Amino acid sequence: MYYNKVEICGVNTSELKVLSDEEKRSLLLRTKDGDEGARQELIYGNLRLVLSIIQRFTGRRENLDDLFQVGCIGLCKAVDNFKVELDVKFSTYAVPMIIGEIRRYLRDNNSIRISRSMRDLAYKALQAREELTREKSSEPTLEDVAARLGEKKEAVVRAMEAIVEPISLYEPVFNDTGGAESVYVIDQISDANSSEEIWLENIVLREAMQDLNEREQKIIRLRYYMNKTQMEIAEEIGISQAQVSRLEKGALNRMRAKI
């Protein structure tokens, strides 16, 4: 939906200008000398950068216009604080400034209030993970991240889980293109007081799990029978949290089809 939106905050994104490196440098020098016109031209010439960054956050179902405006605030800060004498491209400096501004906005507007110390630890952990990934060219372990921060692994896990966006009970988990009604999260919640229903459900689940490979079965058991988080599972079986999420989703889809 968002990717097809052409006009954002009254700006026609299809007509946004792209500046060359030379043009950027010239405008940055003029901006440093107090040329407000050059500053405005530099900001407008980098709006495509803001547009590309906010696409990373559209999965949170935030209003695109709001994200764009917040991203522009980060861009303005980057323009005002960039030092032309640095041997670095403007975009290299501006990207983390824009991302940081958007993350602060999302953090402060989260519907579930999380303590500032826990939020700060989570974002420090994300930053540490990115740094370690670049240094090692591989996914770091939770111990690596915790050691980099000087924190306990359990504290890092709690902080990372705290910033995961919750889903609605009415979030669709299955849509039949043939026209059948959608299946929602709330439809998957059973009555724990019905022992007969649980007995039958366990039989069906065991049969459905037989179609999964060994790794997928282990992920489902750890996730839904031992109540472990995706990050804890990733640490236990030696893969990334993103891989756990992908394998879990695929396994659930096949189990749902079997059931």
Buried (B, 14 or more C-beta within 10 A) or exposed (E): EBEEEEEBEEBEBEEBEEBEEEBBBBBBEBBBEEBEEBBEBBBBBBBBBBBEBBEEBBEEEBEBBBBBBBBBBBBBBBBEEBEEEEEEEBBEBBBEBBBBBBBBBBBEEBEEEEEEEBBEBBBBBBBBBEEBBEEEEEBBBBEBBBBBBEBEBEBBBBBBBBBEEEEEEEEEBBEEEEEEEEBBEEBEEEEEEEEEEEEEEEEEBEEBBEEBEEBBBBBBEBBEEEEBBBBBBBBEBEBBBEBBBEBBEEBBEBBEEBE
